[in-house]
Every structure is written in C-alpha cells, then in structure tokens.
Amino acid sequence: MTVSSVISRCIIVLLTFSINYFPLLPVGCQRAMTTRYTGYLVVEPAPLFLMGSNLTVYCHTHKCDWRAKIYMVLNGKPVDKWERINCTTVKFYLPSIWIPLSAAICSNYMHSVVNGVDLRAGLPPDKPDTITCETAKSSSLINCSWTRGQETYLPTLYNISVNRENGSQIRLFQIQDADKITIPRSMFDENTTYLIIITASNHFGTSQSDPVVLRVKDIVIPDAPIIMQIQFPSNSVAATLQWKSNESSVYLRPHVMLRTNNTSWEMRAGVELGKNLIRVDNLTHLTEYEFQMKICNTAPVPTHTNASSISARKALLCSKWSPSVRKKSPGKGPSQQLQVWRKVERQGTDGQRNVTVLWKPLPREDFSGKVIEYDIFLDNGQKLKTCAAECIQCSVQLPAEVSSLSISAVTTYGKSPPADVILRQSGVPGSLLIKFSPAADGSAVFVSWSWTTGNYPSTQEEELRYYVIERTIVSGEGLWWQKLAKDLNSTSITGRLTTEPLGNLAVHIRTAKILPTSQLWTNDVVIAIYFYVQSTLMGTSSV
C-alpha cells in the first residue's frame, strides 16, 4: 500500500485547534473518529503562519524503533527533505508554503497513520481605503463601503468608528470579512460633520484607515429613476427611453446601460431628446435588450478645509440603477426602392393598354423577415393590384391617359419606398450607335453604344437618368432586362445565345427604329437598349 492510498482511505482525523480565537478547519474525511494514533506532530514556528514562510514539522512516534521508516505527505505529495533525529522522531522541512490551507500527514513503515495537522497560511490586513458613504433621499440607512486590499486568507475583523469632529467616539460597529456596512441614518445630524475611521485586524496585524469626513447632507444620492416606456421608431436601430424620477435638480444627468441574453452590461452614451427622454443608438434589429438607468448629480462638490481627512462623498453622486426593463427591437423594413421596368403592349380597340410591370427582388440584407406581397398603385395613390410574393412581374390593364404607376414591396416589417414606373414617352429626340462583339463560344455578347452627334440630352429641360437593356428570346422564354448607370456605355449579356449569322440585328431604341449594324449575330435573340430621360418640360420620363 502506498502513501497516497493512506489518504484515499479517509480514516484520518486531522487536528483541530484554535489560535487567538480563530479555529482551523479540519482537512479531509472525518469518518473513523475513534482512530488511535501512534504519535503526534509539532510544527515550527506554528501551524498558523505567515504565508510564504518555511516550516519544520517534527513527527514523533510513541514507540522507539530505529528500523521503522517514517513518511510525510503534504497535500498528497511526499516530502523528500527530512532528517532522522532519534529513534522516535523525524524532522521534515517544508520550504516556502504559499497555499492558504494544507494538510500534513505522517505515517510509519506499516502505513498506519502517526498523526496529521492542518497548516494555515495568512497575511496581515491592508489599510482600508477608498471609503465612501451614501444614502438615498428617501432612505433611513447610510451605506458605507471600502476596499480591503489583498486577500488575507484569515478571518479579519473590521471596527468602524464614528467620531465627532473633535475625535470623540460616539459609536463603534464591528463586522468580519466584509467591505461594506449599513448604519442607521437617525444617529446623525444632517448638518453636523463626523469622522469615520476603519481598523482591520487579524492574527498577523492591525491596519487603520485615514479619517474620512462625513456630512449626511453631502452624501445624499438621487432616488433611482423608473423606466416608463421604451420605443423603437419605425425601421430604426435606436431606442427611445422615457423615464421618471422624484428628483427635480437641473444638475441630474441620465446614464444608460444595456445587455442582451444575460451577457455583460454595456454602458451606452445616450442622446437627451428632452425632459426625461433619452435615445440610445446603434442597436441591432430583432434583438431583445435589457435596459437599466441611473441619474447622476453633476452639481459642484463641496470641499472641506480639514487637511487631515478626506471626504466620504464620491466625486459624482449617482442613484442606484433602476429596475430592468426588457424590449425587443423590431425587424428592419426595406430602405431601397425596387428596380423596376415595364413592357407596354399596343393599345386595343377598347382604349385599354396591357402593361407588364417588372422588378428585381430587394437585396436580402436590406430588410428583415420576408416579402409578403407587392402592391401596385396608380399615380393618385389608389391601389391598383396586389401581386404574390414570389412574383417578379405583374400585368395590369390601363387606359391610355394613365402615365405612371408606382410599386412597393410589402415585408413583415414595412414597405419599401415606392418606385415610379413611367409609361409615357417624353418626345426627347436622340439616337444611339450600338456595336456588338460576340464571345467565341457564343455564351455572351459585349454591347457598347454612343450617342450620335448632337442628340445627347443636354439642355436644362433634359437629363439622362439611366439606361435599360433588354434581351428577348424569340422562342418565348421571357424578357431579360437590366438597369445600367447613366455613366456606362457598355455591358456584357450572358445566357443562351447562338452565333448563326442571319443578317442585321434588330436593336430597338426609344423610337423603335431598327438600326443597321456591321455585326452579324443571332437568329433567335433580339437585344434592345433604352435610354431613360427625365424631362422637366414633360414632367415625366420615357423610353
């Protein structure tokens, strides 16, 4: 059986003793309280020692036996520095012990326990520092706190002495292993100056704080505010907090902290919008936030002329944090307009035109949730038609006098701004020269264009806004279109294209005039380029 197995058997009863009224805690298992020990241990300088000290432990057996091997284990590890003193005693060296609580166990060659002892290390207390006291306006208690310094690892008693300004003591409070105390407010006169001194003591020493000046009227903190309402403006990543307080001082300033999913609190600099109203920016959509608020008094701090003491007041007196209020931020509604185009069929005998409105889906990152539908409106704001969420085009019947439409995407969290669909022509003259360069494998065609001399919209009444390029498959597979910026003069068209030469390419411009080109290209693709002109004379746009 090994030394370590002795510990695992849990038959050890370690010595329990008291030094200067501090009891040492027993280590290990407390079964077998009737265990008969074959000796005893002596610790020098003492089982309660200054942390980092070197210890010597003497293991004494009751029976003299020079042949008997004596072992010692410290915290489960054999001690290898030892010296045989006589037939009953072995001296073990334990250098530089920094562990607060250790167990030393001595056993003989038969692995029976000679005895064991607790070794407890500690430090003297640091000087109590940073003493502050505060009381709420409506509270009957004064709360004082201080910093204790480094851990002592021993019971440490704190004496809080409340004195008159001349130094005579009027009250003494005692508390152990603490860094705060509550004192009845009724024992103080609100306008009288007092001194507070805190003394810390344990087995290894005593330390006293500097005197701290206390005047109740100087340490009254505001009552905690209450958050009444949290609102998120439409499509916004800002929260507006409405709060109330019993305080009325012009020096009070609100502070906000927040967190999500019980994470760490984060202080946020809010924007004060008015009385009891503050806005917190840079939040995220569809997130549950927990908010708290406090208010701080920014009035000038009173000073004291007593050079031998400091004030118990903080530089800035703040209320306690308010109760938490939770609120989930709304989803993000779309901010971009749809990219739109239209296809207008010729007017029938009944005066009605068939108009197909086409659009590109909104970028997914522009909104939260999903698209519910698309709404098409007349230019007077009347809803004309609702189209399904999966659609990218929709046809409507219109009389000739309707010159424009608008369309919005309706999502879970709002509508996109209306995008205008212009139907009538402006009559602005102009023509383009178009060139086509096919790819060798027929997978794409490079298209470029330029304005003919004198036809570029350049007067004050005309402004080129953008181009739209179309590709129509003659076999009826539908219309492909793309909106291009006005500063572009070329693009690539990809898709199923063929390269069988059949003569001139049909290119449709604003007047639908067919222009001859030098390039021979495809037998089943018609490519059209439109230019979109804003005319201040007409007040509309056209192709």
FENUR-V455066 format. One record per pair of residues at least 24 apart in sequence whose ideal C-beta (glycine too) atoms are under 10 Angstrom apart, sorted by sequence separation. I is the first residue (numbers start at 0). J is the second residue. If there is no record, write none. Layout:
{{I;J} {I;J}}
//
This chain:
{{10;34} {12;36} {23;47} {36;60} {37;61} {38;62} {62;86} {63;87} {74;98} {89;113} {96;120} {124;148} {125;149} {169;193} {190;214} {191;215} {221;245} {222;246} {253;277} {255;279} {259;283} {293;317} {294;318} {337;361} {377;401} {378;402} {385;409} {399;423} {429;453} {430;454} {431;455} {446;470} {466;490} {468;492} {470;494} {472;496} {496;520} {497;521} {498;522} {499;523} {11;36} {14;39} {36;61} {37;62} {55;80} {56;81} {59;84} {62;87} {63;88} {73;98} {78;103} {93;118} {123;148} {124;149} {125;150} {151;176} {161;186} {171;196} {172;197} {173;198} {176;201} {189;214} {190;215} {191;216} {192;217} {221;246} {252;277} {257;282} {264;289} {293;318} {294;319} {336;361} {378;403} {380;405} {395;420} {397;422} {428;453} {429;454} {496;521} {497;522} {14;40} {21;47} {58;84} {59;85} {60;86} {61;87} {74;100} {78;104} {122;148} {123;149} {124;150} {125;151} {161;187} {168;194} {175;201} {187;213} {188;214} {189;215} {190;216} {220;246} {221;247} {260;286} {292;318} {293;319} {335;361} {377;403} {378;404} {428;454} {429;455} {444;470} {470;496} {495;521} {497;523} {13;40} {18;45} {55;82} {57;84} {60;87} {74;101} {75;102} {78;105} {122;149} {124;151} {164;191} {167;194} {171;198} {187;214} {188;215} {189;216} {190;217} {221;248} {224;251} {259;286} {260;287} {262;289} {264;291} {293;320} {294;321} {334;361} {335;362} {356;383} {376;403} {377;404} {378;405} {427;454} {429;456} {496;523} {497;524} {14;42} {18;46} {19;47} {59;87} {60;88} {73;101} {74;102} {122;150} {123;151} {163;191} {164;192} {166;194} {168;196} {187;215} {188;216} {189;217} {259;287} {260;288} {261;289} {291;319} {292;320} {293;321} {333;361} {334;362} {356;384} {358;386} {360;388} {376;404} {377;405} {428;456} {429;457} {495;523} {496;524} {18;47} {58;87} {59;88} {60;89} {73;102} {74;103} {75;104} {121;150} {122;151} {124;153} {130;159} {143;172} {147;176} {163;192} {164;193} {165;194} {187;216} {221;250} {224;253} {226;255} {238;267} {240;269} {258;287} {259;288} {260;289} {291;320} {292;321} {333;362} {360;389} {375;404} {376;405} {427;456} {456;485} {495;524} {16;46} {17;47} {18;48} {37;67} {58;88} {59;89} {72;102} {73;103} {74;104} {121;151} {122;152} {123;153} {125;155} {127;157} {147;177} {148;178} {163;193} {164;194} {166;196} {189;219} {221;251} {224;254} {239;269} {258;288} {259;289} {291;321} {292;322} {335;365} {356;386} {360;390} {375;405} {376;406} {494;524} {496;526} {16;47} {38;69} {40;71} {57;88} {58;89} {72;103} {73;104} {121;152} {122;153} {124;155} {127;158} {147;178} {162;193} {163;194} {182;213} {184;215} {187;218} {238;269} {239;270} {241;272} {243;274} {244;275} {257;288} {258;289} {290;321} {291;322} {292;323} {334;365} {335;366} {360;391} {374;405} {375;406} {376;407} {425;456} {427;458} {511;542} {14;46} {57;89} {58;90} {71;103} {72;104} {120;152} {121;153} {123;155} {124;156} {127;159} {145;177} {146;178} {161;193} {162;194} {237;269} {240;272} {241;273} {243;275} {257;289} {258;290} {290;322} {291;323} {292;324} {333;365} {334;366} {358;390} {359;391} {374;406} {375;407} {429;461} {473;505} {492;524} {509;541} {510;542} {56;89} {57;90} {58;91} {71;104} {72;105} {119;152} {120;153} {121;154} {122;155} {124;157} {144;177} {145;178} {161;194} {162;195} {237;270} {239;272} {241;274} {242;275} {256;289} {257;290} {258;291} {290;323} {291;324} {331;364} {332;365} {333;366} {357;390} {358;391} {373;406} {374;407} {427;460} {428;461} {509;542} {56;90} {57;91} {70;104} {71;105} {72;106} {119;153} {121;155} {144;178} {145;179} {160;194} {161;195} {162;196} {241;275} {242;276} {256;290} {257;291} {289;323} {290;324} {331;365} {332;366} {333;367} {356;390} {357;391} {358;392} {373;407} {374;408} {427;461} {429;463} {471;505} {492;526} {508;542} {55;90} {56;91} {70;105} {71;106} {143;178} {144;179} {145;180} {160;195} {161;196} {184;219} {240;275} {241;276} {242;277} {255;290} {256;291} {257;292} {288;323} {289;324} {290;325} {331;366} {332;367} {333;368} {356;391} {357;392} {358;393} {372;407} {373;408} {374;409} {425;460} {427;462} {431;466} {507;542} {55;91} {56;92} {69;105} {70;106} {143;179} {144;180} {159;195} {160;196} {240;276} {241;277} {255;291} {256;292} {288;324} {289;325} {290;326} {330;366} {331;367} {332;368} {337;373} {356;392} {357;393} {372;408} {373;409} {425;461} {427;463} {471;507} {54;91} {55;92} {56;93} {69;106} {70;107} {142;179} {143;180} {159;196} {160;197} {239;276} {240;277} {254;291} {255;292} {256;293} {288;325} {289;326} {330;367} {331;368} {333;370} {355;392} {356;393} {357;394} {371;408} {372;409} {380;417} {54;92} {55;93} {68;106} {69;107} {70;108} {142;180} {143;181} {158;196} {159;197} {160;198} {239;277} {240;278} {254;292} {255;293} {287;325} {288;326} {329;367} {330;368} {355;393} {356;394} {370;408} {371;409} {372;410} {450;488} {469;507} {490;528} {53;92} {54;93} {55;94} {68;107} {69;108} {141;180} {142;181} {143;182} {158;197} {159;198} {238;277} {239;278} {240;279} {253;292} {254;293} {287;326} {288;327} {328;367} {329;368} {330;369} {354;393} {355;394} {356;395} {370;409} {371;410} {448;487} {449;488} {53;93} {54;94} {67;107} {68;108} {70;110} {141;181} {142;182} {157;197} {158;198} {238;278} {239;279} {253;293} {254;294} {286;326} {287;327} {288;328} {354;394} {355;395} {370;410} {371;411} {374;414} {447;487} {448;488} {449;489} {52;93} {53;94} {54;95} {67;108} {68;109} {140;181} {141;182} {157;198} {158;199} {237;278} {238;279} {252;293} {253;294} {254;295} {286;327} {287;328} {353;394} {354;395} {369;410} {370;411} {373;414} {374;415} {376;417} {378;419} {447;488} {448;489} {52;94} {53;95} {54;96} {66;108} {67;109} {68;110} {71;113} {140;182} {141;183} {142;184} {156;198} {157;199} {158;200} {237;279} {238;280} {252;294} {253;295} {285;327} {286;328} {353;395} {354;396} {366;408} {368;410} {369;411} {372;414} {373;415} {375;417} {378;420} {446;488} {447;489} {448;490} {51;94} {52;95} {53;96} {64;107} {70;113} {72;115} {138;181} {140;183} {141;184} {156;199} {157;200} {235;278} {236;279} {237;280} {251;294} {252;295} {284;327} {285;328} {286;329} {352;395} {353;396} {354;397} {365;408} {367;410} {368;411} {369;412} {371;414} {374;417} {378;421} {421;464} {446;489} {447;490} {51;95} {52;96} {64;108} {69;113} {71;115} {74;118} {139;183} {140;184} {141;185} {155;199} {156;200} {166;210} {236;280} {237;281} {238;282} {250;294} {251;295} {252;296} {284;328} {285;329} {351;395} {352;396} {353;397} {366;410} {367;411} {368;412} {376;420} {378;422} {445;489} {446;490} {48;93} {50;95} {51;96} {52;97} {58;103} {60;105} {62;107} {73;118} {139;184} {140;185} {141;186} {155;200} {156;201} {235;280} {236;281} {237;282} {250;295} {251;296} {252;297} {283;328} {284;329} {285;330} {351;396} {352;397} {365;410} {366;411} {367;412} {368;413} {370;415} {375;420} {445;490} {446;491} {479;524} {483;528} {485;530} {50;96} {51;97} {58;104} {59;105} {138;184} {139;185} {141;187} {155;201} {164;210} {230;276} {232;278} {236;282} {248;294} {250;296} {251;297} {282;328} {284;330} {285;331} {351;397} {352;398} {366;412} {367;413} {444;490} {445;491} {446;492} {483;529} {485;531} {41;88} {43;90} {49;96} {50;97} {54;101} {56;103} {58;105} {60;107} {132;179} {134;181} {154;201} {155;202} {158;205} {160;207} {235;282} {236;283} {250;297} {251;298} {284;331} {349;396} {350;397} {351;398} {352;399} {354;401} {361;408} {366;413} {444;491} {445;492} {476;523} {478;525} {479;526} {480;527} {482;529} {483;530} {485;532} {26;74} {48;96} {50;98} {57;105} {58;106} {131;179} {132;180} {134;182} {151;199} {153;201} {154;202} {155;203} {160;208} {162;210} {164;212} {227;275} {228;276} {230;278} {236;284} {242;290} {244;292} {246;294} {248;296} {249;297} {250;298} {283;331} {284;332} {350;398} {351;399} {356;404} {358;406} {360;408} {366;414} {443;491} {444;492} {473;521} {483;531} {38;87} {41;90} {42;91} {50;99} {54;103} {56;105} {58;107} {129;178} {135;184} {152;201} {153;202} {155;204} {156;205} {158;207} {159;208} {164;213} {235;284} {248;297} {249;298} {250;299} {347;396} {349;398} {350;399} {352;401} {356;405} {357;406} {361;410} {366;415} {442;491} {443;492} {444;493} {472;521} {473;522} {474;523} {478;527} {480;529} {482;531} {38;88} {132;182} {134;184} {145;195} {147;197} {151;201} {153;203} {155;205} {160;210} {164;214} {229;279} {234;284} {236;286} {238;288} {240;290} {242;292} {244;294} {246;296} {248;298} {342;392} {344;394} {350;400} {354;404} {356;406} {358;408} {365;415} {443;493} {444;494} {473;523} {474;524} {40;91} {42;93} {99;150} {127;178} {148;199} {151;202} {155;206} {157;208} {162;213} {224;275} {226;277} {231;282} {341;392} {346;397} {442;493} {443;494} {472;523} {473;524} {61;113} {99;151} {100;152} {143;195} {145;197} {147;199} {151;203} {161;213} {238;290} {240;292} {242;294} {340;392} {342;394} {346;398} {442;494} {444;496} {471;523} {472;524} {473;525} {60;113} {99;152} {134;187} {151;204} {231;284} {339;392} {346;399} {436;489} {438;491} {442;495} {443;496} {471;524} {472;525} {59;113} {60;114} {98;152} {99;153} {143;197} {145;199} {337;391} {341;395} {343;397} {361;415} {441;495} {442;496} {444;498} {470;524} {471;525} {46;101} {58;113} {59;114} {434;489} {436;491} {437;492} {438;493} {441;496} {470;525} {471;526} {58;114} {264;320} {440;496} {441;497} {442;498} {469;525} {470;526} {471;527} {46;103} {231;288} {358;415} {431;488} {435;492} {441;498} {469;526} {470;527} {58;116} {148;206} {438;496} {440;498} {441;499} {448;506} {468;526} {469;527} {229;288} {437;496} {439;498} {468;527} {469;528} {56;116} {358;418} {437;497} {438;498} {444;504} {446;506} {448;508} {467;527} {468;528} {469;529} {42;103} {132;193} {229;290} {437;498} {467;528} {468;529} {56;118} {146;208} {341;403} {356;418} {358;420} {466;528} {467;529} {40;103} {132;195} {145;208} {252;315} {254;317} {341;404} {357;420} {451;514} {466;529} {467;530} {40;104} {54;118} {226;290} {254;318} {256;320} {356;420} {465;529} {466;530} {467;531} {5;70} {40;105} {130;195} {226;291} {251;316} {252;317} {253;318} {255;320} {258;323} {339;404} {341;406} {465;530} {466;531} {6;72} {39;105} {52;118} {54;120} {130;196} {145;211} {226;292} {250;316} {251;317} {254;320} {255;321} {257;323} {259;325} {339;405} {354;420} {356;422} {464;530} {465;531} {5;72} {38;105} {130;197} {224;291} {225;292} {251;318} {256;323} {339;406} {463;530} {464;531} {465;532} {2;70} {6;74} {7;75} {37;105} {38;106} {52;120} {143;211} {223;291} {224;292} {253;321} {337;405} {354;422} {463;531} {464;532} {465;533} {1;70} {2;71} {3;72} {6;75} {36;105} {37;106} {38;107} {50;119} {51;120} {127;196} {128;197} {223;292} {224;293} {257;326} {259;328} {336;405} {337;406} {435;504} {462;531} {463;532} {464;533} {2;72} {37;107} {46;116} {47;117} {48;118} {50;120} {127;197} {143;213} {223;293} {224;294} {336;406} {337;407} {352;422} {462;532} {463;533} {1;72} {46;117} {47;118} {48;119} {49;120} {50;121} {51;122} {126;197} {127;198} {223;294} {336;407} {337;408} {433;504} {435;506} {461;532} {462;533} {3;75} {37;109} {46;118} {47;119} {48;120} {49;121} {50;122} {126;198} {127;199} {141;213} {221;293} {222;294} {246;318} {336;408} {460;532} {461;533} {462;534} {2;75} {3;76} {40;113} {41;114} {45;118} {46;119} {47;120} {48;121} {49;122} {50;123} {126;199} {220;293} {221;294} {335;408} {433;506} {460;533} {461;534} {462;535} {469;542} {2;76} {3;77} {26;100} {37;111} {38;112} {39;113} {40;114} {42;116} {45;119} {46;120} {47;121} {49;123} {124;198} {125;199} {141;215} {220;294} {221;295} {244;318} {333;407} {432;506} {444;518} {456;530} {460;534} {461;535} {2;77} {26;101} {27;102} {36;111} {37;112} {38;113} {39;114} {40;115} {41;116} {42;117} {124;199} {143;218} {220;295} {221;296} {333;408} {431;506} {433;508} {455;530} {460;535} {461;536} {465;540} {467;542} {1;77} {2;78} {24;100} {26;102} {35;111} {36;112} {37;113} {38;114} {39;115} {40;116} {42;118} {123;199} {124;200} {142;218} {220;296} {332;408} {333;409} {444;520} {456;532} {458;534} {459;535} {460;536} {461;537} {464;540} {466;542} {23;100} {25;102} {26;103} {27;104} {34;111} {35;112} {36;113} {37;114} {39;116} {123;200} {124;201} {141;218} {219;296} {244;321} {332;409} {333;410} {431;508} {444;521} {456;533} {458;535} {459;536} {460;537} {26;104} {34;112} {36;114} {123;201} {128;206} {130;208} {141;219} {142;220} {332;410} {337;415} {339;417} {430;508} {431;509} {456;534} {458;536} {462;540} {36;115} {122;201} {123;202} {124;203} {125;204} {127;206} {129;208} {130;209} {132;211} {242;321} {331;410} {332;411} {333;412} {334;413} {336;415} {337;416} {339;418} {341;420} {343;422} {429;508} {430;509} {441;520} {34;114} {121;201} {122;202} {123;203} {124;204} {126;206} {127;207} {128;208} {130;210} {131;211} {132;212} {330;410} {331;411} {332;412} {333;413} {335;415} {336;416} {337;417} {338;418} {339;419} {340;420} {341;421} {343;423} {429;509} {430;510} {441;521} {444;524} {446;526} {448;528} {450;530} {31;112} {121;202} {122;203} {123;204} {124;205} {125;206} {126;207} {127;208} {128;209} {130;211} {132;213} {134;215} {138;219} {240;321} {330;411} {331;412} {332;413} {333;414} {334;415} {335;416} {336;417} {337;418} {339;420} {341;422} {343;424} {428;509} {429;510} {433;514} {435;516} {437;518} {121;203} {122;204} {123;205} {124;206} {126;208} {127;209} {129;211} {131;213} {132;214} {137;219} {138;220} {242;324} {284;366} {285;367} {329;411} {330;412} {331;413} {332;414} {333;415} {334;416} {336;418} {339;421} {427;509} {428;510} {430;512} {432;514} {434;516} {435;517} {436;518} {437;519} {444;526} {446;528} {448;530} {119;202} {121;204} {123;206} {124;207} {126;209} {130;213} {132;215} {136;219} {217;300} {284;367} {285;368} {329;412} {330;413} {332;415} {333;416} {335;418} {336;419} {337;420} {426;509} {431;514} {433;516} {434;517} {435;518} {437;520} {127;211} {133;217} {134;218} {135;219} {136;220} {138;222} {217;301} {240;324} {284;368} {329;413} {332;416} {425;509} {426;510} {430;514} {432;516} {434;518} {435;519} {436;520} {437;521} {132;217} {133;218} {134;219} {135;220} {136;221} {137;222} {216;301} {392;477} {424;509} {433;518} {435;520} {132;218} {133;219} {134;220} {135;221} {136;222} {217;303} {240;326} {391;477} {392;478} {424;510} {435;521} {131;218} {133;220} {135;222} {214;301} {27;115} {135;223} {238;326} {392;480} {13;102} {14;103} {26;115} {214;303} {13;103} {25;115} {26;116} {27;117} {238;328} {11;102} {13;104} {26;117} {212;303} {237;328} {435;526} {25;117} {26;118} {218;310} {220;312} {236;328} {11;104} {23;116} {24;117} {26;119} {212;305} {217;310} {218;311} {219;312} {220;313} {235;328} {236;329} {433;526} {23;117} {217;311} {218;312} {223;317} {224;318} {235;329} {433;527} {11;106} {22;117} {23;118} {24;119} {210;305} {212;307} {213;308} {217;312} {218;313} {220;315} {221;316} {223;318} {224;319} {226;321} {229;324} {231;326} {234;329} {236;331} {433;528} {6;102} {23;119} {212;308} {214;310} {215;311} {220;316} {221;317} {222;318} {223;319} {224;320} {225;321} {226;322} {228;324} {229;325} {230;326} {231;327} {233;329} {234;330} {235;331} {22;119} {210;307} {211;308} {212;309} {213;310} {214;311} {219;316} {220;317} {221;318} {222;319} {223;320} {224;321} {225;322} {226;323} {227;324} {229;326} {231;328} {232;329} {234;331} {235;332} {431;528} {6;104} {21;119} {209;307} {210;308} {211;309} {212;310} {213;311} {214;312} {218;316} {220;318} {221;319} {223;321} {224;322} {226;324} {228;326} {229;327} {231;329} {234;332} {431;529} {5;104} {209;308} {210;309} {211;310} {212;311} {213;312} {217;316} {220;319} {222;321} {223;322} {225;324} {229;328} {233;332} {234;333} {431;530} {6;106} {12;112} {14;114} {16;116} {21;121} {50;150} {209;309} {211;311} {212;312} {226;326} {234;334} {430;530} {5;106} {10;111} {11;112} {13;114} {14;115} {15;116} {16;117} {18;119} {50;151} {208;309} {211;312} {429;530} {2;104} {8;110} {10;112} {12;114} {13;115} {14;116} {15;117} {50;152} {11;114} {12;115} {13;116} {14;117} {50;153} {427;530} {429;532} {2;106} {8;112} {11;115} {13;117} {428;532} {5;110} {13;118} {427;532} {0;106} {4;110} {5;111} {6;112} {47;153} {425;531} {426;532} {427;533} {5;112} {425;532} {427;534} {2;110} {137;245} {424;532} {425;533} {426;534} {0;109} {1;110} {6;115} {136;245} {425;534} {427;536} {0;110} {5;115} {136;246} {357;467} {421;531} {424;534} {425;535} {426;536} {427;537} {0;111} {192;303} {194;305} {421;532} {425;536} {426;537} {196;308} {357;469} {421;533} {425;537} {192;305} {194;307} {195;308} {424;537} {425;538} {427;540} {194;308} {423;537} {425;539} {427;541} {424;539} {425;540} {426;541} {192;308} {195;311} {421;537} {423;539} {424;540} {425;541} {194;311} {422;539} {423;540} {424;541} {425;542} {193;311} {421;539} {422;540} {423;541} {424;542} {421;540} {422;541} {423;542} {357;477} {419;539} {420;540} {421;541} {422;542} {357;478} {359;480} {419;540} {421;542} {357;479} {359;481} {355;478} {357;480} {359;482} {341;467} {285;412} {338;465} {340;467} {342;469} {284;412} {339;467} {338;467} {340;469} {342;471} {21;153} {22;154} {234;366} {21;154} {234;367} {19;153} {20;154} {21;155} {18;153} {19;154} {402;537} {403;538} {20;156} {342;478} {402;538} {403;539} {402;539} {403;540} {340;478} {342;480} {402;540} {341;480} {402;541} {340;480} {164;305} {339;480} {340;481} {338;480} {340;482} {338;481} {339;482} {164;308} {338;482} {49;202} {50;203} {48;202} {49;203} {47;202} {48;203} {49;204} {47;203} {45;202} {378;539} {145;311} {143;311} {141;311} {142;319} {132;310} {133;311} {234;412} {130;309} {131;310} {132;311} {133;312} {233;412} {234;413} {21;201} {129;309} {130;310} {131;311} {132;312} {133;313} {233;413} {234;414} {21;202} {130;311} {131;312} {132;313} {138;319} {19;201} {20;202} {131;313} {136;318} {19;202} {131;314} {133;316} {135;318} {18;202} {19;203} {129;313} {133;317} {135;319} {131;316} {133;318} {133;319} {340;529} {340;531} {343;542} {341;542} {340;542}}
//
